[in-house]
Amino acid sequence: MTARKAALFELRAGGIDVLHLSPRTADAEALRQALQERLDAAPDFLRGESLVIDLRRMPEGPALDVDALADWLRARGVQALGVVAGAQPAAAARLPLLHSQERRAGEAAQDEAAAANPAPAPGSAPAPATVLVDRPLRSGQRVYSPGDLIVLDAVSHGAEVIAAGNIHVYAALRGRALAGAHGDAAARIFCSHLEPELVAVAGVYRTAEQPLPPEVAGQAAQVWLDGDTLRIEALRRR
């Protein structure tokens, strides 16, 4: 009888939660200027980070030179891992072409679901899952939710919470919070003690470089998007 050797590796499907950079213009100079303004406003926000260049929101027209963008980011300490292509092909020779988790899951289940289930009525798709975190988040930790995100303890300086939907922090928010990460302008951030390094909704952000008004600093507050303006308001206690 031959003993079976233990496997020294395995190959399996998986996913990594990373930031998606979604350009909305092929104008390289304008895009670099906008990115540089973000980096200047929060120098440590992206330093040492990895991200994916997501082209699914690019308008029709000229293609973006993704390799040039990746080189520019790399020179500033940001590593581009690959490209999620949209309707237009990516004008990139080096970065790998990636599928989003949503697309992979949909393609894998499409035939089986269609055979086993009737077509759902419009608007009946299940809501993305809510992620609950019941521990403090320390510097360097990051949590992502495809739906809403609820944190029951403090988010420390250097920690980051990201959600496609709303973010609720029932403690001090001292790190970074990014709601509406996929462009949901109706998303909001709620917390019981607001003193963040950065808050953002659908890509519109405010950093600690802009001091909070005294009526919201250190108070229970909400953050939402009003057009292109980020609003912050104290939560009224009843």
HELIX and SHEET records of a PDB file:
HELIX    1   1 ALA A   28  ALA A   41  1                                  14    
HELIX    2   2 VAL A   66  ARG A   74  1                                   9    
HELIX    3   3 GLN A  101  ALA A  116  1                                  16    
SHEET    1   A 4 LEU A  19  LEU A  21  0                                        
SHEET    2   A 4 SER A  50  ASP A  54  1                                        
SHEET    3   A 4 GLN A  79  VAL A  84  1                                        
SHEET    4   A 4 LEU A  97  LEU A  98  1                                        
SHEET    1   B 6 VAL A 131  VAL A 133  0                                        
SHEET    2   B 6 LEU A 149  VAL A 151  1                                        
SHEET    3   B 6 ILE A 167  LEU A 173  1                                        
SHEET    4   B 6 ILE A 189  LEU A 194  1                                        
SHEET    5   B 6 ALA A 221  ASP A 226 -1                                        
SHEET    6   B 6 THR A 229  ALA A 234 -1                                        
SHEET    1   C 5 ARG A 142  SER A 145  0                                        
SHEET    2   C 5 GLU A 160  ALA A 163  1                                        
SHEET    3   C 5 ARG A 176  ALA A 179  1                                        
SHEET    4   C 5 LEU A 198  VAL A 201  1                                        
SHEET    5   C 5 VAL A 204  THR A 207 -1                                        
END                                                                             
